[in-house]
Amino acid sequence: MLKGNSSTEIKKYIDSPEEIQRLYKRTLWIVVLSQIFGGAGLAAGITVGALIAQDMLGTDSYAGVPTALFTLGSAGAALIVGRMSQRFGRRYGLSSGFIVGGIGAIGVVIASLSESIVLLFVSLLIYGAGSATNLQARYAGTDLASAKQRGTAISVAMVSTTLGAFAGPNLVGVMGEFATSIGVPSLAGPFILAAAAYILAGAVLLILLRPDPLVISTAINKHKADVSASNDFEEQVEDKMGIYTGAAIMVITQVVMVSIMTMTPVHMRHHGHDLNAVGLVIGFHVAAMYLPSLVTGMLVDRFGRMAVGVASGFTLLAAGLVAAFAPGDSLGMLILALALLGLGWNFGLISSTALIVDSTVPATRAKRQGSVDVWVALAGVSGGGLSGVIAAQTSYMMLSLVAGILSFVLIVGLCKVPNRVWRFSWKS
């Protein structure tokens, strides 16, 4: 993994904390730029994926399939991107994932033109690589961060996604009109934007992310381990309980968020809302997923990973209850429900990401992060795939209540985690 990085360059960072901080800040700016494009790319599937399936299949029962497919694709991509990043560095792993996601978005446009269900499903699977990479990019900002900077570093990476992610859903109408003007179905318009955005995000990382932060971090950690061994100091080891707890927070928050988010556009269309209203609600939801990140990061660094994880459970519980009992024709209440849903997910993702970074070591960090994100993506597959079936067989209200109950399970589970993990997350 150290190929392409001279020993002189690496030694410069080992010998100078100031150089490490300069590279840390530069890396954050590059991640910010890529995440702006990445946010616009992921918004397309969230906003119109279910609607494309509904139109092509003629039924609501399979409206959750697109979300399940691109989430399943993100599971495989998370594993591959994580392992590529561990072996070759963040630069190659992340840029490859974004570019593949862009190719998948192009496939969705072609599938809409040819009305091919098979091509649509295959393309959505490939498109999921962009979603996985968008999440994995948040780790790049933490590679050179100190323990007290990690929550903030994750937040900076995520809040930058807001610019693209909030704009994406609100460009649904514009991109739909553009698509129609060039002979493409209107619902495929957002995927034209997604293709360009993901490919640009990949190009930014491939060209600018030099030297690679994970390569430098691994070299610094190896140097410290060698020094520690020579001085009989204890070597840093992984904390498996911290990894498992962080993974549990991520998995449950992902299931709750994806299940309600997936069926909200379909629920709104049944109550007479037009595509612009759907885009507005999803835009607020995506903004709530990312915009609070700077504040969330400071809360995580100040009050601890576990405390913010519990706050995530309470916020998602409130989102489920509001979504369940909001009148279907009330745009304001639906915006509130989806904003709470996004905020709860934000609390959960940032707190659990920081906990996982705390609990791993650079030599295996990217691989562990990729493995955790696989489980998160598979959880999203379950939430997306079952949401359509549950809503069709029962109601959107019942779906939202089930999600709320799962959020309550998260709260109870975290309260039973050993005190050692609570102390560790507070101390970190």
C-alpha positions as CSV (number, residue, x, y, z in Angstrom):
1,M,0.0,0.0,0.0
2,L,3.0,2.3,0.5
3,K,3.9,2.2,-3.2
4,G,3.9,5.6,-4.8
5,N,4.7,7.4,-1.5
6,S,8.4,8.0,-1.0
7,S,10.0,7.1,2.3
8,T,11.3,10.7,2.5
9,E,7.7,12.1,2.1
10,I,6.3,9.7,4.8
11,K,9.2,10.6,7.1
12,K,8.3,14.3,6.8
13,Y,4.9,13.6,8.3
14,I,6.3,11.2,11.0
15,D,8.7,13.9,12.2
16,S,6.3,16.9,12.0
17,P,2.9,17.1,13.8
18,E,2.5,20.5,12.0
19,E,2.8,18.8,8.6
20,I,0.2,16.2,9.7
21,Q,-2.2,18.9,10.6
22,R,-1.7,20.7,7.3
23,L,-2.3,17.4,5.4
24,Y,-5.3,16.7,7.6
25,K,-6.9,20.1,6.7
26,R,-6.1,19.7,3.0
27,T,-7.6,16.2,3.0
28,L,-10.8,17.6,4.5
29,W,-11.1,20.2,1.8
30,I,-10.7,17.6,-0.9
31,V,-13.2,15.3,0.7
32,V,-15.6,18.3,1.0
33,L,-15.4,18.9,-2.7
34,S,-16.0,15.3,-3.6
35,Q,-18.9,15.0,-1.2
36,I,-20.7,18.0,-2.8
37,F,-20.8,16.1,-6.0
38,G,-21.5,12.8,-4.3
39,G,-24.4,14.2,-2.4
40,A,-26.1,15.3,-5.7
41,G,-25.5,11.8,-7.1
42,L,-27.1,9.8,-4.2
43,A,-30.2,12.0,-4.1
44,A,-31.5,10.7,-7.4
45,G,-32.2,7.2,-6.2
46,I,-33.8,8.4,-3.0
47,T,-36.2,10.7,-4.8
48,V,-37.4,8.9,-7.9
49,G,-36.1,5.3,-7.7
50,A,-39.4,4.0,-6.2
51,L,-41.4,6.0,-8.6
52,I,-39.6,4.6,-11.7
53,A,-40.3,1.1,-10.4
54,Q,-43.9,1.9,-9.7
55,D,-44.4,3.2,-13.2
56,M,-42.6,0.4,-15.0
57,L,-44.1,-2.4,-12.9
58,G,-47.6,-0.9,-12.4
59,T,-47.8,-1.8,-8.7
60,D,-46.8,-0.4,-5.3
61,S,-45.8,-3.8,-3.9
62,Y,-42.4,-3.7,-5.5
63,A,-41.8,0.1,-5.1
64,G,-39.2,-0.7,-2.4
65,V,-37.2,-2.9,-4.8
66,P,-35.1,0.0,-6.3
67,T,-34.0,1.1,-2.8
68,A,-33.3,-2.6,-1.9
69,L,-31.2,-3.1,-5.1
70,F,-29.0,0.0,-4.9
71,T,-28.6,-0.7,-1.2
72,L,-27.6,-4.3,-1.9
73,G,-25.2,-2.9,-4.5
74,S,-23.8,-0.6,-1.9
75,A,-23.2,-3.6,0.4
76,G,-20.9,-5.3,-2.2
77,A,-19.3,-2.0,-3.0
78,A,-18.6,-1.2,0.6
79,L,-16.7,-4.4,1.0
80,I,-14.7,-3.9,-2.2
81,V,-14.0,-0.2,-1.6
82,G,-13.0,-0.9,2.0
83,R,-10.5,-3.6,0.9
84,M,-9.2,-1.6,-2.0
85,S,-8.7,1.4,0.3
86,Q,-6.8,-0.8,2.8
87,R,-4.5,-2.2,0.1
88,F,-4.0,0.7,-2.2
89,G,-5.2,3.8,-0.2
90,R,-8.3,5.9,0.0
91,R,-7.6,7.6,-3.3
92,Y,-8.0,4.5,-5.5
93,G,-10.7,2.9,-3.5
94,L,-13.0,5.9,-3.3
95,S,-12.5,7.2,-6.8
96,S,-13.3,3.8,-8.3
97,G,-16.5,3.5,-6.3
98,F,-17.8,6.8,-7.4
99,I,-17.0,6.2,-11.1
100,V,-18.8,2.8,-11.0
101,G,-21.8,4.5,-9.4
102,G,-21.9,7.0,-12.2
103,I,-21.9,4.1,-14.8
104,G,-24.8,2.6,-12.9
105,A,-26.8,5.9,-13.2
106,I,-26.2,5.9,-16.9
107,G,-27.6,2.4,-17.1
108,V,-30.8,3.6,-15.3
109,V,-31.3,6.2,-18.0
110,I,-30.8,3.7,-20.8
111,A,-33.2,1.2,-19.0
112,S,-35.9,4.0,-18.9
113,L,-35.5,4.6,-22.6
114,S,-35.7,0.9,-23.5
115,E,-38.3,0.1,-20.8
116,S,-36.1,-2.8,-19.7
117,I,-36.9,-4.0,-16.1
118,V,-33.9,-6.3,-16.1
119,L,-31.5,-3.5,-17.1
120,L,-33.1,-1.2,-14.6
121,F,-32.5,-3.6,-11.7
122,V,-29.0,-4.4,-12.8
123,S,-28.2,-0.7,-13.2
124,L,-29.6,0.2,-9.8
125,L,-27.4,-2.5,-8.3
126,I,-24.3,-0.9,-9.9
127,Y,-25.6,2.6,-9.0
128,G,-25.4,1.5,-5.3
129,A,-21.6,1.7,-5.5
130,G,-21.9,5.5,-5.4
131,S,-24.0,5.4,-2.3
132,A,-21.5,3.2,-0.5
133,T,-18.6,5.3,-1.6
134,N,-20.3,8.5,-0.5
135,L,-20.5,7.0,3.0
136,Q,-17.0,5.6,3.0
137,A,-15.6,9.0,2.1
138,R,-16.4,10.3,5.6
139,Y,-13.7,8.0,7.0
140,A,-11.0,9.7,4.8
141,G,-11.3,12.8,6.9
142,T,-10.6,10.9,10.1
143,D,-7.4,9.1,9.0
144,L,-5.2,11.9,10.3
145,A,-7.5,13.4,12.9
146,S,-6.8,13.1,16.7
147,A,-9.3,11.5,18.9
148,K,-10.7,14.9,19.9
149,Q,-11.1,15.9,16.2
150,R,-12.8,12.8,14.9
151,G,-16.4,13.7,15.5
152,T,-15.8,17.1,13.9
153,A,-13.9,15.6,11.0
154,I,-16.8,13.2,10.2
155,S,-19.1,16.2,10.4
156,V,-17.2,18.4,8.0
157,A,-17.2,15.5,5.5
158,M,-20.9,14.9,5.9
159,V,-22.2,18.5,6.0
160,S,-20.5,19.2,2.7
161,T,-22.8,16.5,1.2
162,T,-25.7,18.7,2.1
163,L,-25.0,21.2,-0.7
164,G,-25.4,18.5,-3.4
165,A,-27.9,16.3,-1.5
166,F,-30.3,19.2,-0.9
167,A,-30.0,20.6,-4.4
168,G,-30.5,17.1,-6.0
169,P,-34.1,16.5,-5.0
170,N,-35.1,20.1,-5.7
171,L,-33.8,19.8,-9.2
172,V,-36.1,16.8,-9.9
173,G,-38.6,19.0,-11.8
174,V,-35.8,20.8,-13.7
175,M,-34.0,17.6,-14.6
176,G,-37.3,16.0,-15.6
177,E,-38.1,18.8,-18.0
178,F,-34.5,18.5,-19.4
179,A,-34.9,14.8,-19.8
180,T,-38.2,15.2,-21.7
181,S,-36.6,17.8,-24.0
182,I,-34.0,15.3,-25.1
183,G,-36.5,12.4,-25.5
184,V,-35.8,10.7,-22.1
185,P,-38.6,9.8,-19.6
186,S,-38.9,12.6,-17.0
187,L,-38.3,10.3,-14.0
188,A,-34.9,9.4,-15.4
189,G,-33.8,13.0,-15.4
190,P,-32.3,13.0,-11.9
191,F,-30.2,10.0,-12.9
192,I,-28.5,12.1,-15.6
193,L,-27.5,14.5,-12.9
194,A,-26.4,11.5,-10.7
195,A,-24.1,10.1,-13.5
196,A,-22.3,13.4,-14.0
197,A,-22.1,14.1,-10.2
198,Y,-20.6,10.7,-9.3
199,I,-18.1,10.7,-12.1
200,L,-16.9,14.2,-11.1
201,A,-16.6,13.1,-7.4
202,G,-14.4,10.2,-8.5
203,A,-12.2,12.5,-10.7
204,V,-11.7,15.0,-7.8
205,L,-10.4,12.2,-5.5
206,L,-8.3,10.5,-8.1
207,I,-6.6,13.7,-9.1
208,L,-6.3,15.6,-5.8
209,L,-6.1,13.1,-2.9
210,R,-2.3,13.0,-2.8
211,P,-0.5,12.0,-0.6
212,D,-3.1,9.4,0.6
213,P,-4.2,10.1,4.2
214,L,-4.6,6.4,5.0
215,V,-1.1,5.5,3.7
216,I,0.4,8.3,5.9
217,S,-1.7,7.3,8.9
218,T,-0.7,3.7,8.6
219,A,3.0,4.6,8.3
220,I,2.8,6.9,11.4
221,N,1.1,4.2,13.4
222,K,3.7,1.6,12.4
223,H,6.5,4.0,13.5
224,K,4.8,4.6,16.8
225,A,4.4,0.9,17.3
226,D,8.1,0.3,16.6
227,V,9.0,3.0,19.1
228,S,6.6,1.7,21.7
229,A,8.0,-1.9,21.4
230,S,11.5,-0.6,21.9
231,N,10.4,1.2,25.0
232,D,8.2,-1.6,26.4
233,F,5.0,0.4,25.9
234,E,1.7,-1.3,25.3
235,E,0.7,-1.5,21.6
236,Q,-2.7,-0.2,20.6
237,V,-5.2,-2.9,19.9
238,E,-8.8,-3.1,18.5
239,D,-11.7,-2.8,20.9
240,K,-14.2,-5.3,19.5
241,M,-17.0,-4.3,21.8
242,G,-16.7,-0.7,20.5
243,I,-16.8,-2.0,16.9
244,Y,-19.9,-4.1,17.6
245,T,-21.7,-1.3,19.4
246,G,-21.0,1.2,16.6
247,A,-22.1,-1.3,14.0
248,A,-25.4,-1.9,15.9
249,I,-26.2,1.8,16.0
250,M,-25.5,2.1,12.3
251,V,-27.5,-0.9,11.3
252,I,-30.7,0.0,13.2
253,T,-30.7,3.7,12.3
254,Q,-30.2,2.7,8.6
255,V,-33.2,0.2,8.7
256,V,-35.5,2.8,10.3
257,M,-34.4,5.6,8.0
258,V,-34.6,3.6,4.7
259,S,-37.9,2.0,5.5
260,I,-39.8,5.2,6.1
261,M,-37.9,7.3,3.4
262,T,-38.5,4.7,0.7
263,M,-42.3,4.7,0.9
264,T,-42.9,8.4,1.7
265,P,-42.8,9.4,-2.1
266,V,-45.3,6.7,-2.9
267,H,-47.5,7.6,0.1
268,M,-47.4,11.3,-1.0
269,R,-48.4,10.5,-4.6
270,H,-51.4,8.5,-3.3
271,H,-52.6,11.7,-1.5
272,G,-52.3,13.9,-4.5
273,H,-48.9,15.5,-4.0
274,D,-47.0,16.4,-7.2
275,L,-43.4,15.6,-8.0
276,N,-42.2,19.0,-6.8
277,A,-43.8,18.4,-3.4
278,V,-42.1,15.0,-3.2
279,G,-38.8,16.6,-4.1
280,L,-39.3,19.3,-1.4
281,V,-40.0,16.7,1.4
282,I,-37.1,14.5,0.4
283,G,-34.9,17.6,0.1
284,F,-35.7,18.6,3.7
285,H,-35.0,15.0,4.7
286,V,-31.7,14.8,3.0
287,A,-30.7,18.2,4.4
288,A,-31.5,17.0,7.9
289,M,-29.4,14.0,7.2
290,Y,-26.3,16.1,6.6
291,L,-26.8,19.8,7.5
292,P,-26.7,19.4,11.3
293,S,-23.4,17.5,11.1
294,L,-21.1,20.2,12.3
295,V,-23.2,20.6,15.5
296,T,-23.5,16.8,15.8
297,G,-19.7,16.4,15.6
298,M,-19.1,18.8,18.4
299,L,-21.7,17.0,20.5
300,V,-20.1,13.7,19.9
301,D,-16.6,15.0,20.8
302,R,-18.0,16.9,23.8
303,F,-20.5,14.5,25.4
304,G,-19.4,11.1,24.0
305,R,-20.3,8.7,21.2
306,M,-22.9,6.7,23.2
307,A,-24.8,9.6,24.5
308,V,-25.5,10.9,21.0
309,G,-26.3,7.3,19.9
310,V,-29.1,7.3,22.5
311,A,-30.3,10.7,21.3
312,S,-30.5,9.1,17.8
313,G,-32.9,6.5,19.1
314,F,-35.2,9.0,20.6
315,T,-35.2,11.2,17.5
316,L,-36.0,8.3,15.2
317,L,-38.8,7.2,17.6
318,A,-40.3,10.7,17.3
319,A,-40.0,10.6,13.5
320,G,-41.9,7.3,13.3
321,L,-44.7,8.5,15.5
322,V,-45.1,11.8,13.5
323,A,-45.0,9.9,10.2
324,A,-47.6,7.4,11.4
325,F,-50.1,10.0,12.6
326,A,-49.5,12.9,10.1
327,P,-52.4,13.5,7.7
328,G,-51.4,12.3,4.2
329,D,-52.4,15.6,2.7
330,S,-50.3,17.7,5.2
331,L,-47.1,18.7,3.5
332,G,-45.8,20.5,6.7
333,M,-46.2,17.4,8.9
334,L,-44.6,15.1,6.3
335,I,-41.6,17.6,6.1
336,L,-41.4,17.5,10.0
337,A,-41.5,13.7,10.0
338,L,-38.8,13.3,7.3
339,A,-36.6,16.0,8.9
340,L,-36.7,14.2,12.2
341,L,-35.9,10.9,10.4
342,G,-32.9,12.5,8.8
343,L,-31.7,14.1,12.0
344,G,-32.0,10.8,13.9
345,W,-29.9,9.1,11.2
346,N,-27.4,11.9,11.4
347,F,-26.9,11.4,15.1
348,G,-26.6,7.7,14.7
349,L,-24.2,7.7,11.8
350,I,-21.7,10.3,13.2
351,S,-21.7,8.8,16.8
352,S,-21.2,5.3,15.5
353,T,-18.6,6.2,13.0
354,A,-16.5,8.0,15.6
355,L,-16.9,5.0,17.9
356,I,-15.7,2.6,15.2
357,V,-12.7,4.8,14.3
358,D,-11.8,5.0,18.1
359,S,-12.0,1.2,18.3
360,T,-9.8,0.3,15.3
361,V,-6.2,0.7,14.3
362,P,-4.9,2.1,10.9
363,A,-3.4,-1.3,9.8
364,T,-6.9,-2.8,9.5
365,R,-9.2,0.3,9.8
366,A,-10.4,0.6,6.2
367,K,-11.1,-3.1,6.0
368,R,-13.1,-3.1,9.2
369,Q,-15.0,0.1,8.1
370,G,-15.9,-1.6,4.8
371,S,-17.1,-4.7,6.6
372,V,-19.3,-2.7,8.9
373,D,-20.8,-0.7,6.0
374,V,-21.6,-4.0,4.3
375,W,-23.9,-4.9,7.3
376,V,-25.3,-1.4,7.2
377,A,-26.1,-1.7,3.5
378,L,-27.7,-5.1,4.0
379,A,-29.8,-3.6,6.7
380,G,-30.9,-1.0,4.2
381,V,-31.8,-3.7,1.8
382,S,-34.1,-5.3,4.4
383,G,-35.7,-1.9,5.2
384,G,-36.1,-0.9,1.5
385,G,-37.3,-4.3,0.3
386,L,-39.8,-5.0,3.1
387,S,-41.1,-1.4,3.3
388,G,-43.1,-1.7,0.1
389,V,-44.6,-5.1,1.1
390,I,-45.5,-3.9,4.6
391,A,-47.1,-0.6,3.4
392,A,-49.0,-2.4,0.6
393,Q,-50.3,-5.2,2.9
394,T,-51.0,-2.9,5.9
395,S,-50.5,0.8,5.6
396,Y,-47.9,3.6,5.7
397,M,-49.0,4.2,9.3
398,M,-48.2,0.7,10.4
399,L,-44.8,0.8,8.6
400,S,-43.9,4.0,10.5
401,L,-45.0,2.5,13.8
402,V,-42.9,-0.6,13.3
403,A,-39.9,1.7,12.6
404,G,-40.6,3.6,15.7
405,I,-40.7,0.4,17.8
406,L,-37.3,-0.6,16.3
407,S,-35.9,2.8,17.4
408,F,-37.1,2.1,21.0
409,V,-35.2,-1.2,20.9
410,L,-32.0,0.7,20.0
411,I,-32.5,3.0,23.0
412,V,-33.0,0.0,25.4
413,G,-30.0,-1.9,23.8
414,L,-27.6,1.0,24.2
415,C,-28.5,1.4,27.9
416,K,-27.4,-2.2,28.4
417,V,-24.0,-1.8,26.8
418,P,-21.1,-2.3,29.4
419,N,-20.1,0.9,31.3
420,R,-16.6,0.4,29.9
421,V,-17.7,1.3,26.4
422,W,-19.6,4.4,27.7
423,R,-16.4,5.5,29.6
424,F,-14.3,4.8,26.5
425,S,-16.5,6.8,24.2
426,W,-16.6,9.7,26.7
427,K,-12.9,9.7,27.2
428,S,-12.2,9.6,23.4
